[in-house]
Amino acid sequence: MNQGTQGSRQQGVAVITALLLTTLAITIVASLFWQQQVQVRSIENQRLQLQKQWILRGALDWARLILREDAKYSAIDDLSEPWAVPLSDTKLDQYVEEGGAQDDTGNAVLSGAIQDAQARLNLTGLASGGEINAAEVGNFERLLSALRQDPGLARAAAQEVAASQRQSSAAGANGTEAGTDTGTDNSSRPIGFVQIDDLLAVPGFTPQVLRPLRDYIIFLPRVTAVNANTASAEVLSAKLPPLSLSDANALIASRRNSSFRNLNDLTARLPGTQVSVDGNAVNVSTRFFLVNGRITIREAALQVQGLVERNGANTQLLWVREI
């Protein structure tokens, strides 16, 4: 009887051990499958990210081609030209052979637009060689007032831009003395001010202050003129004192009928105010363009912005960033 009981106990222990081993094996296998699934998902996400980046890179190259072609046939830049027409949501499988649209390309939607960067007030001109440019500070003050922001922010921004230029010059001089000069000319480009968000380092500038300014200001690699054919009334009023905002709107209404062919044409159509047009401040052509692109594959989206410099028939992509 005792032997039978002991045998039953041993059988019970064996069954429990077997169940424990089975549970452990199932747990290990499930963990391995879960890890494999995570790795597969990670690889898939990386692949989608690379696909989005390459598609947007192709879109940027296409934008550069459009700008090069535009330079061949037009000496001015206005909003009636092909580069100014935005690309609405476009499914990429429309341009892929039916047999080759079985992958993620069939789910890809691309949109974008090219904007004139010189339609905005270029804040790089707030200082030159580490010295504040009073005329450009006045322009920025007028723009801030037109946008109902504190005009005192213009002086604060100019001081920081000038300081960053002095730091850039000092760093360049030290690098040259040490034999580490890279050959890059930074004299006209402040180190600390490349994107609009860099203004957040200036006392008084907050995300709430920058929000209404984003479509009106920019930092470009060098001092540039504003394009009168694409600039807003606020920017034209700021750049052409004492042109009022209402007169600037009248000038834009005239521009819609016929773009300004040159500075003489612009001067002739100015309202009856004593406005002096300086070719270094206002022009009718553009060298810098912003290219915005958005690609959506399945439910994953990527949006980028790039700055393109056009010099004659040559174009160069200066920077690209996600937005």
Summary of the structure (lengths in Angstrom):
residues: 323
radius of gyration: 30.0
end to end distance: 80.9
largest distance: 121.5
contacts: 921
relative contact order: 0.14
helix: 53%
strand: 18%
